[in-house]
Amino acid sequence: MMMFVIFLALVAMVCINVPIAVALALAAVLAIFISDGGAALVTIALDMYNGARSFSLIAIPMFVLAGAIMNATGITRRLIAFVSAVIGFVRGGLAMVNVGVSLFFAEISGSAVADVAAMGSIIIPEMKKRGYPAPFAAAITSSSASLAIIIPPSIPMILYAVAAGTSIEQMFVAGVVPGLIGAAGLMGVAYYYAVKYNLPMEEAFNLRRLRTTFVEALPTFSLPVIILGGIFGGFVTATEGAGIAVVAAILVGIWYREVDWGQLKQAMLEGGIQTAVVMLLVAASILMGSYLTQARVPQQLAEGILDITSNQYLILLILNVFFLVIGFFLHSAAAIILVVPVIVPLIQQAGIDPVHFGLVVTLNLAIGQQTPPVASVLITACSIAKANIWEVSKANLPFVGVLLFVLLLCTYVPAVPMFLVEYFYR
């Protein structure tokens, strides 16, 4: 009965446009007050503070800042020029350039929204100028930006690792192969439509242009080597790697001597707001998590599902459907913080590897970023392309199909995401 009251209060507050973090905290306070009385509320502020000051969470604003510096110092533009020189001569090459640059940018920012905002503002107008339909340009930009959720260093992976009490580094390693498979699949679909609709080619392959753009972009290539090499090599933690990412991005920006201070200021402000929202969600989730643990809700959920089936694949199917549905209505950070602590006892009792399950969760939420009504990444791409969201959603279906294929592959063939984890860590 108490859980029903909490759920009803939470839904009611969200429906009247109360921010999710505030609604979650108020619902938790209500539950604690009813269950334990007013005396239990004395330590609420301290509990929230302690929950939000995890060292691992410092990585989030650092990676967001690194992405902002990249875009304000001309790094993104040079990446687009180099990738265009490599594959731009293929029919529909600019769409493939879109995917390739997203793959690289994801290795620095860890944020799909930052990816689509930074890169989309440059490449979508170019695609429209060259004759690409606006819905197609927005769709490929949106879907490829969601690679930032899969490719390390992913901010949702950091949140999941903190919520589930597992290794951030192992989560990052598990995302490498699925991210590359997803990028290849998106490029394949882009090429199919380029041939079918006779989309334009860029200029013919030019070795001199390739050499020139490579030399210009060379300092940029040091960023993923330093960051991911340090993390995967065990030299730094993910949080320390995030700090190194900021320093490396600043040094590359100094090398290029090209800083758009207005753009950098705006990106930093947006990154600060995004980080504040996540931290408030984390703090609020501590209160709700404390109550749910005391009420044994996660354990009761685990026992209920295990009474129905103990088959890992059926449990994963149930959880896949569940996360796909909540991805329609919740942002990835909110979904992870709200749901993962409740689900963890179930996956532990079912014998599912938490790193494997973490990748399943992040893939589901990557798809959720492409499916209205929330669809934060899709909406951002539509805004940049000035395209109707339903037309973009229709054009996006084949690309979402690629992400669904990667999800099913990683869910039911665990060796795909776990191969490198087993090789490096176990």
C-alpha positions as CSV (number, residue, x, y, z in Angstrom):
1,M,0.0,0.0,0.0
2,M,2.8,2.4,0.9
3,M,4.6,1.8,-2.4
4,F,1.3,2.6,-4.3
5,V,1.0,5.9,-2.4
6,I,4.6,6.8,-3.2
7,F,4.2,5.9,-6.8
8,L,1.0,7.9,-7.1
9,A,2.6,11.0,-5.4
10,L,5.6,10.7,-7.7
11,V,3.5,10.5,-10.9
12,A,1.2,13.3,-9.8
13,M,4.1,15.6,-9.2
14,V,5.7,14.8,-12.6
15,C,2.4,15.3,-14.3
16,I,2.2,18.9,-13.0
17,N,5.7,19.5,-14.2
18,V,7.6,19.2,-11.0
19,P,11.3,18.3,-11.8
20,I,11.9,14.6,-11.4
21,A,14.7,15.1,-8.9
22,V,12.5,17.3,-6.7
23,A,9.5,15.0,-7.1
24,L,11.6,12.0,-6.1
25,A,13.0,13.7,-3.0
26,L,9.6,14.8,-1.9
27,A,8.1,11.4,-2.4
28,A,11.0,9.8,-0.4
29,V,10.5,12.3,2.4
30,L,6.8,11.5,2.5
31,A,7.5,7.8,2.7
32,I,10.1,8.2,5.4
33,F,7.9,10.5,7.4
34,I,4.9,8.1,7.2
35,S,7.0,5.0,8.0
36,D,9.4,6.3,10.7
37,G,8.0,9.6,11.9
38,G,9.5,13.1,11.9
39,A,12.6,12.2,13.9
40,A,13.9,10.2,10.9
41,L,14.0,13.4,8.8
42,V,16.8,15.0,10.8
43,T,19.6,13.6,8.8
44,I,18.0,13.9,5.3
45,A,20.2,16.8,4.2
46,L,23.4,15.1,5.3
47,D,22.3,11.8,3.6
48,M,21.7,13.6,0.3
49,Y,25.1,15.4,0.6
50,N,27.0,12.2,1.3
51,G,25.3,10.4,-1.6
52,A,26.2,13.1,-4.2
53,R,29.9,13.5,-3.2
54,S,31.1,10.2,-4.6
55,F,34.6,10.6,-6.1
56,S,33.6,8.7,-9.3
57,L,30.9,11.3,-10.1
58,I,33.5,14.0,-10.5
59,A,34.2,12.4,-13.9
60,I,30.8,13.7,-15.3
61,P,31.5,17.5,-15.3
62,M,35.1,16.9,-16.4
63,F,34.1,14.9,-19.5
64,V,31.4,17.5,-20.3
65,L,33.9,20.3,-20.0
66,A,36.4,18.4,-22.3
67,G,33.7,18.2,-25.0
68,A,32.9,21.9,-24.7
69,I,36.6,22.8,-25.1
70,M,36.9,20.5,-28.1
71,N,34.0,22.3,-29.9
72,A,35.2,25.8,-28.9
73,T,38.8,25.4,-30.2
74,G,38.1,24.1,-33.7
75,I,38.8,20.5,-32.9
76,T,35.4,19.3,-34.1
77,R,35.8,21.1,-37.4
78,R,39.2,19.6,-38.1
79,L,37.9,16.1,-37.2
80,I,35.1,16.5,-39.8
81,A,37.6,17.7,-42.4
82,F,39.8,14.7,-41.8
83,V,37.1,12.0,-41.8
84,S,35.6,13.6,-44.9
85,A,38.9,13.3,-46.6
86,V,39.0,9.6,-45.7
87,I,35.5,8.4,-46.6
88,G,33.8,11.5,-48.1
89,F,34.3,10.2,-51.7
90,V,31.8,7.3,-51.1
91,R,28.2,8.0,-52.2
92,G,26.5,9.4,-49.2
93,G,29.9,9.9,-47.7
94,L,28.9,12.9,-45.6
95,A,26.4,10.7,-43.7
96,M,29.3,8.3,-43.0
97,V,31.5,11.2,-41.9
98,N,28.7,12.1,-39.5
99,V,28.9,8.6,-37.9
100,G,32.7,8.6,-37.9
101,V,33.0,12.0,-36.2
102,S,30.4,11.0,-33.6
103,L,32.4,7.9,-32.9
104,F,35.5,10.0,-32.2
105,F,33.7,12.8,-30.3
106,A,32.0,10.2,-28.1
107,E,35.4,9.1,-26.9
108,I,35.9,12.5,-25.3
109,S,32.6,14.0,-24.2
110,G,30.7,10.8,-23.0
111,S,27.4,12.7,-23.6
112,A,25.1,12.1,-26.6
113,V,23.3,15.4,-26.1
114,A,26.7,17.3,-26.1
115,D,27.7,15.3,-29.2
116,V,24.6,16.1,-31.3
117,A,24.6,19.8,-30.2
118,A,28.3,20.3,-30.9
119,M,28.6,18.3,-34.1
120,G,25.1,18.6,-35.5
121,S,25.4,22.4,-35.6
122,I,28.2,22.0,-38.0
123,I,27.4,18.9,-40.1
124,I,23.6,19.1,-40.5
125,P,23.6,22.5,-42.3
126,E,26.3,21.1,-44.6
127,M,24.3,17.9,-45.3
128,K,21.2,20.0,-46.2
129,K,23.3,22.3,-48.4
130,R,24.5,19.3,-50.4
131,G,20.9,18.0,-51.0
132,Y,20.4,15.6,-48.1
133,P,16.8,15.6,-46.9
134,A,16.5,17.4,-43.5
135,P,14.8,14.4,-41.7
136,F,17.5,12.1,-42.9
137,A,20.3,14.4,-41.8
138,A,18.7,14.8,-38.4
139,A,18.1,11.1,-38.1
140,I,21.7,9.9,-38.8
141,T,23.1,12.7,-36.6
142,S,20.8,11.7,-33.7
143,S,21.4,8.0,-33.9
144,S,25.2,8.3,-34.3
145,A,25.3,10.7,-31.4
146,S,23.8,7.9,-29.2
147,L,27.1,6.0,-29.7
148,A,28.3,8.3,-26.9
149,I,26.2,6.2,-24.5
150,I,28.0,3.0,-25.6
151,I,31.5,4.1,-26.4
152,P,33.8,5.0,-23.4
153,P,33.9,7.3,-21.6
154,S,30.1,7.2,-21.3
155,I,28.4,9.3,-18.6
156,P,25.5,6.9,-18.2
157,M,28.0,4.1,-17.7
158,I,29.6,6.0,-14.9
159,L,26.2,6.5,-13.3
160,Y,25.3,2.8,-13.7
161,A,28.7,1.7,-12.2
162,V,28.2,4.0,-9.2
163,A,24.5,2.8,-8.7
164,A,25.3,-0.9,-9.1
165,G,28.6,-0.8,-7.3
166,T,30.6,-2.2,-10.2
167,S,33.8,-1.2,-12.0
168,I,33.7,1.9,-14.3
169,E,36.8,0.8,-16.1
170,Q,35.2,-2.6,-16.9
171,M,32.1,-0.9,-18.1
172,F,34.1,1.3,-20.5
173,V,35.9,-1.8,-21.9
174,A,32.6,-3.6,-22.4
175,G,31.3,-0.8,-24.6
176,V,34.1,-0.8,-27.1
177,V,33.1,-3.7,-29.4
178,P,29.3,-3.0,-29.3
179,G,30.1,0.7,-30.1
180,L,32.2,-0.3,-33.2
181,I,29.5,-2.7,-34.4
182,G,26.9,0.0,-34.0
183,A,28.9,2.5,-36.0
184,A,29.5,-0.1,-38.8
185,G,25.8,-0.8,-38.9
186,L,24.8,2.8,-39.0
187,M,27.3,3.4,-41.9
188,G,25.9,0.4,-43.7
189,V,22.3,1.7,-43.5
190,A,23.5,5.2,-44.6
191,Y,25.2,3.7,-47.6
192,Y,22.1,1.7,-48.6
193,Y,20.0,4.8,-48.6
194,A,22.6,6.8,-50.3
195,V,22.6,4.4,-53.2
196,K,18.8,4.0,-53.2
197,Y,18.1,7.7,-53.3
198,N,21.2,8.8,-55.2
199,L,22.5,11.0,-52.4
200,P,25.6,13.1,-53.3
201,M,29.2,12.2,-53.1
202,E,31.8,14.6,-51.8
203,E,34.9,15.5,-53.9
204,A,37.0,12.6,-55.3
205,F,39.6,11.0,-53.1
206,N,42.6,13.3,-52.8
207,L,45.8,12.0,-51.2
208,R,47.2,15.5,-50.7
209,R,43.9,16.7,-49.0
210,L,44.0,13.5,-46.8
211,R,47.6,14.3,-45.8
212,T,46.9,18.0,-45.0
213,T,43.8,17.3,-42.9
214,F,45.6,14.5,-41.1
215,V,48.5,16.8,-40.1
216,E,46.0,19.4,-38.9
217,A,44.0,16.9,-36.9
218,L,47.1,15.1,-35.5
219,P,47.1,16.8,-32.1
220,T,43.5,15.9,-31.7
221,F,44.2,12.2,-32.1
222,S,46.3,12.3,-29.0
223,L,43.1,12.9,-26.9
224,P,41.6,9.4,-27.0
225,V,45.0,7.8,-26.8
226,I,45.9,9.6,-23.6
227,I,42.4,9.3,-22.0
228,L,41.5,5.7,-22.9
229,G,45.1,4.5,-22.9
230,G,45.5,5.7,-19.4
231,I,42.2,4.2,-18.2
232,F,42.5,0.9,-19.9
233,G,46.2,0.6,-19.1
234,G,45.4,0.9,-15.4
235,F,47.5,4.1,-15.0
236,V,44.6,6.3,-14.0
237,T,41.1,5.8,-12.8
238,A,38.1,7.0,-14.9
239,T,37.8,10.2,-12.7
240,E,41.5,11.0,-13.1
241,G,41.2,10.3,-16.8
242,A,38.4,12.8,-17.0
243,G,40.7,15.5,-15.5
244,I,43.4,14.5,-17.9
245,A,40.9,14.9,-20.8
246,V,40.3,18.5,-19.8
247,V,44.0,19.3,-19.6
248,A,44.7,17.6,-22.9
249,A,41.8,19.4,-24.6
250,I,43.1,22.8,-23.3
251,L,46.6,22.0,-24.6
252,V,45.3,21.0,-28.0
253,G,43.2,24.2,-28.1
254,I,46.3,26.3,-27.2
255,W,48.2,24.5,-30.0
256,Y,45.5,25.5,-32.5
257,R,45.3,29.1,-31.1
258,E,41.6,29.2,-32.0
259,V,39.1,29.7,-29.2
260,D,35.5,30.9,-29.5
261,W,35.1,32.3,-26.0
262,G,31.4,32.9,-26.4
263,Q,30.7,29.3,-27.5
264,L,32.9,28.0,-24.7
265,K,31.1,30.0,-22.1
266,Q,27.7,28.8,-23.3
267,A,28.8,25.2,-23.5
268,M,30.3,25.4,-19.9
269,L,27.1,26.9,-18.6
270,E,25.0,24.1,-20.2
271,G,27.4,21.5,-19.0
272,G,27.1,22.9,-15.5
273,I,23.3,22.8,-15.6
274,Q,23.4,19.2,-16.9
275,T,25.8,18.2,-14.1
276,A,23.7,19.9,-11.5
277,V,20.6,18.1,-12.6
278,V,22.4,14.7,-12.5
279,M,23.8,15.4,-9.0
280,L,20.4,16.5,-7.7
281,L,19.0,13.2,-9.0
282,V,21.7,11.2,-7.3
283,A,21.2,13.0,-4.0
284,A,17.4,12.5,-4.2
285,S,17.8,8.8,-5.1
286,I,19.8,8.2,-1.9
287,L,16.7,9.0,0.1
288,M,14.4,6.8,-2.0
289,G,17.0,4.1,-2.0
290,S,17.3,4.2,1.7
291,Y,13.5,3.8,2.1
292,L,13.2,1.0,-0.5
293,T,16.1,-0.9,1.1
294,Q,14.4,-0.6,4.5
295,A,11.1,-1.8,3.0
296,R,12.9,-4.7,1.2
297,V,11.3,-3.7,-2.1
298,P,14.3,-4.7,-4.3
299,Q,14.4,-8.1,-2.6
300,Q,10.7,-8.6,-2.9
301,L,10.9,-7.8,-6.6
302,A,13.8,-10.2,-7.1
303,E,11.9,-13.0,-5.3
304,G,8.7,-12.3,-7.3
305,I,10.4,-12.5,-10.7
306,L,12.5,-15.6,-9.7
307,D,9.3,-17.3,-8.6
308,I,8.1,-16.9,-12.2
309,T,11.4,-18.0,-13.9
310,S,15.0,-18.4,-13.0
311,N,16.1,-18.5,-16.7
312,Q,18.7,-15.7,-17.3
313,Y,17.6,-15.1,-20.8
314,L,13.9,-14.8,-19.9
315,I,14.8,-12.4,-17.1
316,L,16.9,-10.4,-19.5
317,L,14.0,-10.3,-21.9
318,I,11.7,-9.0,-19.2
319,L,14.2,-6.3,-18.2
320,N,14.9,-5.3,-21.8
321,V,11.2,-4.7,-22.4
322,F,11.0,-2.8,-19.0
323,F,14.0,-0.5,-19.8
324,L,12.8,0.1,-23.4
325,V,9.4,1.3,-22.0
326,I,10.8,3.6,-19.3
327,G,13.3,4.9,-21.9
328,F,10.3,6.4,-23.7
329,F,9.5,8.6,-20.7
330,L,12.7,9.1,-18.7
331,H,16.1,10.6,-19.5
332,S,19.0,8.1,-19.1
333,A,20.3,9.6,-15.9
334,A,16.9,9.5,-14.2
335,A,16.2,6.0,-15.4
336,I,19.5,4.7,-14.1
337,I,19.3,6.4,-10.8
338,L,15.7,5.5,-10.2
339,V,15.7,1.9,-11.3
340,V,19.1,0.3,-11.2
341,P,19.4,0.1,-7.3
342,V,16.0,-1.7,-7.3
343,I,17.1,-4.2,-10.0
344,V,20.6,-5.0,-8.7
345,P,19.4,-7.7,-6.2
346,L,17.5,-9.5,-9.0
347,I,20.5,-9.7,-11.3
348,Q,22.7,-10.8,-8.5
349,Q,20.4,-13.6,-7.5
350,A,19.9,-14.6,-11.1
351,G,23.7,-14.8,-11.6
352,I,23.9,-12.2,-14.3
353,D,27.2,-10.3,-14.6
354,P,26.6,-6.7,-13.5
355,V,29.0,-5.4,-16.2
356,H,27.1,-7.3,-18.9
357,F,23.8,-6.1,-17.5
358,G,25.1,-2.5,-17.4
359,L,25.8,-2.6,-21.1
360,V,22.3,-3.9,-21.7
361,V,20.9,-1.0,-19.7
362,T,22.9,1.6,-21.5
363,L,21.9,0.3,-24.9
364,N,18.3,0.4,-23.9
365,L,18.6,4.0,-22.8
366,A,20.5,4.9,-26.0
367,I,17.4,3.7,-27.9
368,G,15.2,5.6,-25.5
369,Q,17.0,8.8,-26.6
370,Q,15.6,8.2,-30.1
371,T,12.0,7.5,-29.2
372,P,9.5,10.2,-28.4
373,P,8.0,11.6,-26.2
374,V,11.2,12.4,-24.3
375,A,13.9,11.6,-26.9
376,S,16.3,14.4,-25.8
377,V,18.9,13.6,-28.5
378,L,16.3,13.3,-31.3
379,I,14.7,16.6,-30.3
380,T,18.0,18.4,-30.3
381,A,18.8,17.1,-33.8
382,C,15.3,18.1,-35.0
383,S,15.8,21.6,-33.6
384,I,19.1,22.0,-35.4
385,A,17.8,20.6,-38.7
386,K,14.5,22.6,-38.4
387,A,12.7,19.3,-39.2
388,N,9.4,17.8,-38.0
389,I,10.0,15.3,-35.2
390,W,7.6,12.7,-36.7
391,E,9.2,12.9,-40.1
392,V,12.6,12.5,-38.5
393,S,11.4,9.6,-36.3
394,K,10.2,7.9,-39.5
395,A,13.6,8.4,-41.2
396,N,15.2,7.2,-38.0
397,L,13.5,3.8,-37.9
398,P,16.3,1.9,-39.8
399,F,19.0,3.4,-37.6
400,V,17.1,2.6,-34.4
401,G,16.8,-1.0,-35.9
402,V,20.6,-1.1,-35.9
403,L,20.7,-0.1,-32.2
404,L,18.1,-2.8,-31.5
405,F,20.2,-5.4,-33.3
406,V,23.3,-4.4,-31.2
407,L,21.1,-4.6,-28.0
408,L,19.9,-8.2,-28.8
409,L,23.4,-9.3,-29.9
410,C,24.9,-8.0,-26.6
411,T,22.1,-9.4,-24.5
412,Y,22.1,-12.9,-25.8
413,V,25.7,-13.3,-27.0
414,P,27.5,-12.0,-23.8
415,A,30.9,-12.7,-25.4
416,V,30.5,-9.7,-27.7
417,P,30.7,-7.1,-24.9
418,M,32.5,-9.2,-22.4
419,F,35.4,-10.6,-24.5
420,L,37.7,-7.6,-23.8
421,V,36.7,-7.5,-20.2
422,E,37.6,-11.1,-19.7
423,Y,40.8,-10.6,-21.5
424,F,42.0,-7.6,-19.6
425,Y,40.5,-8.0,-16.1
426,R,39.6,-11.6,-15.3
